[in-house]
Amino acid sequence: MRVISEEQLGAVLAGLPGRPRVVAGGNFATPRRALAILDEALAEYRLFMLNAQGVLPDREGVELETPFVGAAMRGRANLRYFPARLSLVPNLLKESLPPDVVVVQTSVPVGGTVSLGIEVNILPAAIEAVRARGGLVIAQLNPRMPYTYGDAVMAVEDVDYAVECEEPLASPAPRPPGETAREIGERVAHLVPEHATLQLGIGGIPDAVLASLLDRRGVGIWSEMFSDGVLALEKAGALDPASPVTASFAFGGPELYDWIDRSERVRMLRTEKTNDPGLIAGRPRLVSVNSALQVDLYAQANASRVRGAVYSGFGGQTDFVVGALHSPGGRAIIALPSWHPRADVSTVIPRLTGPVTSFQHSYIVSEQGTAAIWGRDATSQAQQIVDHVAHPTAQDDLREQGRALGFALR
C-alpha cells in the first residue's frame, strides 16, 4: 500500500483508459472523499454500489449500477438495476460485471493490516475480481472506522493506493418505531423460540422486534446486517456470550461503532458466507424476520418494487427465507403493517402484479394478527392472511376477489 496525496490519486485515476467500472463501499461506509477525487478525475465511469446513501454524482458520463437500490440511486434515470440475491452478487462481479477499480473506506493500518470495519459485504469478492484482472484497489484510511475482525481484515499489500481522510462515519437518521411497528414487534417476538438465532432486515419493524426481545437469554445473531437494536440486546444480557454477532455489514450510531471496534464479540464475514442458504440452514432455530411492501393471497411477498418501479431489490431476504425454512426449528417470518398510511391502501392484495421477492414463509404478521402459512393448503393460507393479516376495511373485498381467484374463502 502506498499512501499518497489527493492530487497524486487524482493523477493516477485520470490515467485509467475507457469507461472503467468502479465498485465502492455502500450503506453507511461510502468512501466519499475518495469518490469525489475519482469523479473529478474521470469524465466517464460506471459506479457499482449496494444500498447507496447520501449524495452521488449526478451528471452526464456517470452510470449507476446496483442489485440493491438505496436512497442515493432511487429514481435516477442513469441507473442500471441487476436483479440478484445478495449471496449471488459476488458472482456478478466475477463474471458479468468485472470491476476495474475498487474503492473502500478502511481503518488505519495496524500490524500490517487494515479493516473494512462496518462494511464487508461484497467487497472482498470485488477486490479478488479486480486483482484477477490487474485493476486498482484504493483505500480511504479513516481513524474513525472501527477495526472489526473476520473477513474484514485485509493485508496492506492488497491495497494499491491510499489517501488519509478523517471524517465521522455516517449514521441512519433515528426513527423510533411507531405504535403499529411496536405491536408487530411484540407479535413476532412470540414466534421466536428460546435460544434462537436471529436474522433481521432493515427498518422500523425489525428494530421493534429486537426491542421486544430484551428479556430473552441465549439469543444468537447471524444476519447480513445489524444495527443499534443488537447493542441493546447485548446491554440487556440477551445475547449468547459464547456466540459472536455474525454479519456482513452494520450501521447505527456512534455508540454502536465504538462497541464493535476491536470487539471479539463481533465477527464480520463476506456475503458468500453470511447469506449462504446452506450455512444459514446449519444453524438450529434460525428465525429470519423481514419486511415487505405487499403480500398477496398466495402468500407471496413483494419487498422490492412500488407501482412497478424498483424501490430496493431482493437483498438477502430470499437467501434467509430459504435458509430459515431448512434450519431445524427455524422459521421464516414476513412482517408488515396491514395498511400503507401514505398511499392509503391495503398492503394485502389479491395477487401481486409484479416480481415476487420471496414466497413460502412460515408466518406473515401484521398489527392485526399472525397468519400461519407453512404446512397449510393454499386455501387455508389465503384464509389466514385475510382473517389475521389484512386490515378490517380490506377483508370483504379480499374475500370476494380471493373467491374469483379460486380460493374457497369463508
C-alpha positions, 0 to 999 in steps of 0.5 A: 500500500502506498499512501499518497496525496489527493492530487497524486490519486487524482493523477493516477485515476485520470490515467485509467483508459475507457469507461472503467467500472468502479465498485465502492463501499455502500450503506453507511461506509461510502468512501466519499472523499475518495469518490469525489477525487475519482469523479473529478478525475474521470469524465466517464465511469460506471459506479457499482454500489449496494444500498447507496446513501447520501449524495452521488454524482449526478451528471452526464458520463456517470452510470449507476449500477446496483442489485440493491437500490438505496436512497442515493440511486432511487429514481435516477434515470442513469441507473442500471438495476441487476436483479440478484440475491445478495449471496449471488452478487459476488458472482456478478462481479466475477463474471458479468460485471468485472470491476476495474477499480475498487474503492473502500473506506478502511481503518488505519493500518495496524500490524500490517493490516487494515479493516473494512470495519462496518462494511464487508459485504461484497467487497472482498469478492470485488477486490479478488475480481479486480486483482484477477484482472490487474485493476486498482484497489484504493483505500480511504484510511479513516481513524474513525472506522472501527477495526472489526475482525473476520473477513474484514481484515485485509493485508496492506499489500492488497491495497494499491493506493491510499489517501488519509481522510478523517471524517465521522462515519455516517449514521441512519437518521433515528426513527423510533418505531411507531405504535403499529411497528411496536405491536408487530414487534411484540407479535413476532417476538412470540414466534421466536423460540428460546435460544434462537438465532436471529436474522433481521432486515432493515427498518422500523419493524425489525428494530421493534422486534429486537426491542421486544426481545430484551428479556430473552437469554441465549439469543444468537445473531447471524444476519447480513446486517445489524444495527443499534437494536443488537447493542441493546440486546447485548446491554440487556444480557440477551445475547449468547456470550459464547456466540459472536454477532455474525454479519456482513455489514452494520450501521447505527450510531456512534455508540454502536461503532465504538462497541464493535471496534476491536470487539471479539464479540463481533465477527464480520464475514463476506456475503458468500458466507453470511447469506449462504442458504446452506450455512444459514440452514446449519444453524438450529432455530434460525428465525429470519424476520423481514419486511415487505411492501405487499403480500398477496393471497398466495402468500407471496411477498413483494419487498422490492418494487412500488407501482412497478418501479424498483424501490430496493431489490431482493437483498438477502431476504430470499437467501434467509427465507430459504435458509430459515425454512431448512434450519431445524426449528427455524422459521421464516417470518414476513412482517408488515403493517396491514395498511400503507398510511401514505398511499392509503391502501391495503398492503394485502392484495389479491395477487401481486402484479409484479416480481415476487421477492420471496414466497413460502414463509412460515408466518406473515404478521401484521398489527392485526394478527399472525397468519400461519402459512407453512404446512397449510393448503393454499386455501387455508393460507389465503384464509389466514392472511385475510382473517389475521393479516389484512386490515378490517376495511380490506377483508370483504373485498379480499374475500370476494376477489380471493373467491374469483381467484379460486380460493374457497374463502369463508 
